[in-house]
């Protein structure tokens, strides 16, 4: 949604579940993901407001390599490293939408679990693979969406936006109702909805 805005809150106590890599030899390319660890941030990360973009917002965690029982190598998260990074991603298909939030309406997501990014931790140059990353929504991790003057719809990829894996702002819902039926943006969104297939799929769309 070109004029939609979203902003993530990531405060002290935020939990992120990260993949663990294991290998017998420890050589690059021999690792596979086996299980996860959950890490808790020791401070807050300020993410700027994002307008009109579909993004994956990230904050880094340090990883360390350990020898387990003298038999195998394990690469696992050690702690929050601070900082932020934003990556543009392809928007998922929409499954279910709420009602039109109205002019300058807002929606705050602070419950449920976001979708898992299978390549959320880029360790290809170190161990040969990327590992997964996932954050849930709660009082420490939340996203606030603010709609433009014409309003719009808050939608989810595989359910309603309060429980979906991925959330997006849209000028149209999945039934073809649009906040600006004559606008170019609404026409493009409606065309995408008609041609999309539903998918289960933390991407957010202004986010």
ChimeraX attribute file (.defattr): number of C-alpha atoms within 10 A of each C-alpha:
attribute: neighborCount
match mode: 1-to-1
recipient: residues
	/A:1	23
	/A:2	16
	/A:3	17
	/A:4	25
	/A:5	21
	/A:6	26
	/A:7	21
	/A:8	21
	/A:9	19
	/A:10	22
	/A:11	18
	/A:12	13
	/A:13	15
	/A:14	22
	/A:15	21
	/A:16	18
	/A:17	18
	/A:18	25
	/A:19	23
	/A:20	20
	/A:21	25
	/A:22	22
	/A:23	20
	/A:24	14
	/A:25	12
	/A:26	18
	/A:27	12
	/A:28	14
	/A:29	14
	/A:30	14
	/A:31	21
	/A:32	18
	/A:33	17
	/A:34	12
	/A:35	13
	/A:36	17
	/A:37	13
	/A:38	15
	/A:39	18
	/A:40	15
	/A:41	20
	/A:42	15
	/A:43	13
	/A:44	16
	/A:45	18
	/A:46	12
	/A:47	18
	/A:48	11
	/A:49	15
	/A:50	19
	/A:51	19
	/A:52	15
	/A:53	22
	/A:54	24
	/A:55	20
	/A:56	18
	/A:57	17
	/A:58	18
	/A:59	16
	/A:60	15
	/A:61	19
	/A:62	11
	/A:63	17
	/A:64	10
	/A:65	15
	/A:66	14
	/A:67	14
	/A:68	11
	/A:69	7
	/A:70	8
	/A:71	10
	/A:72	13
	/A:73	19
	/A:74	20
	/A:75	22
	/A:76	21
	/A:77	21
	/A:78	14
	/A:79	16
	/A:80	18
	/A:81	14
	/A:82	14
	/A:83	13
	/A:84	13
	/A:85	11
	/A:86	13
	/A:87	11
	/A:88	13
	/A:89	14
	/A:90	11
	/A:91	18
	/A:92	22
	/A:93	23
	/A:94	29
	/A:95	21
	/A:96	20
	/A:97	23
	/A:98	15
	/A:99	11
	/A:100	20
	/A:101	17
	/A:102	15
	/A:103	14
	/A:104	14
	/A:105	16
	/A:106	18
	/A:107	17
	/A:108	15
	/A:109	18
	/A:110	18
	/A:111	15
	/A:112	15
	/A:113	17
	/A:114	20
	/A:115	19
	/A:116	19
	/A:117	18
	/A:118	15
	/A:119	14
	/A:120	18
	/A:121	19
	/A:122	14
	/A:123	16
	/A:124	13
	/A:125	10
	/A:126	11
	/A:127	20
	/A:128	14
	/A:129	18
	/A:130	22
	/A:131	22
	/A:132	19
	/A:133	22
	/A:134	19
	/A:135	22
	/A:136	20
	/A:137	20
	/A:138	17
	/A:139	13
	/A:140	16
	/A:141	21
	/A:142	19
	/A:143	20
	/A:144	16
	/A:145	26
	/A:146	24
	/A:147	28
	/A:148	17
	/A:149	13
	/A:150	16
	/A:151	24
	/A:152	30
	/A:153	27
	/A:154	28
	/A:155	28
	/A:156	26
	/A:157	26
	/A:158	20
	/A:159	19
	/A:160	18
	/A:161	25
	/A:162	21
	/A:163	18
	/A:164	23
	/A:165	22
	/A:166	28
	/A:167	35
	/A:168	27
	/A:169	31
	/A:170	28
	/A:171	29
	/A:172	28
	/A:173	25
	/A:174	19
	/A:175	11
	/A:176	16
	/A:177	16
	/A:178	23
	/A:179	21
	/A:180	15
	/A:181	14
	/A:182	9
	/A:183	11
	/A:184	10
	/A:185	16
	/A:186	22
	/A:187	17
	/A:188	12
	/A:189	18
	/A:190	22
	/A:191	12
	/A:192	13
	/A:193	19
	/A:194	11
	/A:195	9
	/A:196	13
	/A:197	11
	/A:198	14
	/A:199	12
	/A:200	15
	/A:201	21
	/A:202	21
	/A:203	24
	/A:204	27
	/A:205	29
	/A:206	25
	/A:207	31
